[in-house]
Amino acid sequence: MAQNRRSTTPAKEAKLFRNNRSQAVRIPVEFELPGERVLISREGDRLVIEPVRKPGLTALLAQWAKDQPLGPEDDFPEIDDMPVKSEEIF
């Protein structure tokens, strides 16, 4: 998760405030992140905030395979594979 990052936008001061029992930060518009959730981690005295990315198709299929593995014991019904009838379309 932690990678070498190069800042392409100059640092900007932001306001901290309380939201119930949590501390929150107002993120300036030029630092907006996509989505509705973030990952937060600490690197020394720095906090790193990064968007939670939706998993790609490969990760989704891998998760499905882990949740519902298919094997030789799975019983699949026999399906008649009939040829398609030709149709006159013009």
C-alpha positions as CSV (number, residue, x, y, z in Angstrom):
1,M,0.0,0.0,0.0
2,A,2.7,2.5,0.9
3,Q,4.6,3.6,-2.2
4,N,6.9,6.5,-3.0
5,R,4.7,9.3,-3.9
6,R,5.6,12.6,-5.6
7,S,3.5,15.6,-4.9
8,T,2.2,17.2,-8.0
9,T,0.1,19.8,-6.1
10,P,1.7,22.2,-3.6
11,A,0.8,21.5,0.0
12,K,-2.2,23.5,1.3
13,E,-3.3,24.0,4.9
14,A,-6.7,22.4,5.8
15,K,-9.1,22.8,8.7
16,L,-9.5,20.1,11.4
17,F,-12.8,19.8,13.3
18,R,-14.7,17.4,15.5
19,N,-17.5,15.2,14.2
20,N,-19.1,13.6,17.2
21,R,-16.1,11.7,18.8
22,S,-14.0,11.6,15.6
23,Q,-11.5,14.1,14.3
24,A,-12.2,15.1,10.7
25,V,-10.4,17.2,8.1
26,R,-11.9,19.4,5.4
27,I,-10.3,18.3,2.1
28,P,-9.8,21.2,-0.4
29,V,-11.4,20.7,-3.8
30,E,-8.1,20.3,-5.6
31,F,-7.4,17.2,-3.3
32,E,-10.8,15.6,-3.7
33,L,-10.8,11.8,-3.9
34,P,-13.2,9.6,-5.9
35,G,-15.7,7.4,-4.2
36,E,-17.2,7.4,-0.8
37,R,-14.6,5.5,1.3
38,V,-10.8,5.9,1.9
39,L,-8.0,3.9,3.4
40,I,-6.0,5.8,6.1
41,S,-2.6,4.7,7.3
42,R,0.2,6.3,9.3
43,E,3.8,6.7,8.1
44,G,5.7,8.1,11.0
45,D,4.0,11.4,11.8
46,R,2.2,11.6,8.4
47,L,-1.3,10.3,7.7
48,V,-1.8,8.8,4.2
49,I,-5.3,8.9,2.8
50,E,-6.1,7.0,-0.4
51,P,-9.3,6.1,-2.2
52,V,-10.7,2.6,-1.8
53,R,-10.7,1.3,-5.4
54,K,-13.4,-1.0,-6.6
55,P,-11.9,-4.4,-7.4
56,G,-11.4,-5.2,-11.1
57,L,-13.1,-8.1,-12.8
58,T,-10.2,-10.5,-12.2
59,A,-10.3,-9.8,-8.4
60,L,-14.1,-10.2,-8.4
61,L,-13.9,-13.5,-10.2
62,A,-11.2,-14.8,-7.9
63,Q,-13.3,-13.8,-4.9
64,W,-16.3,-15.6,-6.3
65,A,-14.2,-18.7,-7.0
66,K,-13.0,-18.7,-3.4
67,D,-16.6,-18.3,-2.1
68,Q,-18.2,-20.8,-4.4
69,P,-15.5,-23.2,-5.7
70,L,-16.7,-25.5,-8.5
71,G,-15.3,-29.0,-8.7
72,P,-16.0,-32.4,-10.2
73,E,-18.5,-33.2,-7.4
74,D,-20.8,-30.4,-8.6
75,D,-23.8,-31.8,-10.4
76,F,-24.7,-29.9,-13.6
77,P,-27.9,-30.8,-15.5
78,E,-27.6,-32.3,-19.0
79,I,-28.7,-29.7,-21.6
80,D,-29.8,-30.6,-25.1
81,D,-27.6,-28.6,-27.5
82,M,-29.8,-28.4,-30.5
83,P,-28.7,-26.7,-33.7
84,V,-30.3,-23.3,-34.3
85,K,-33.0,-23.3,-37.0
86,S,-32.2,-21.0,-40.0
87,E,-34.6,-18.1,-40.5
88,E,-35.3,-15.9,-43.6
89,I,-34.6,-12.4,-42.3
90,F,-34.8,-10.4,-45.6
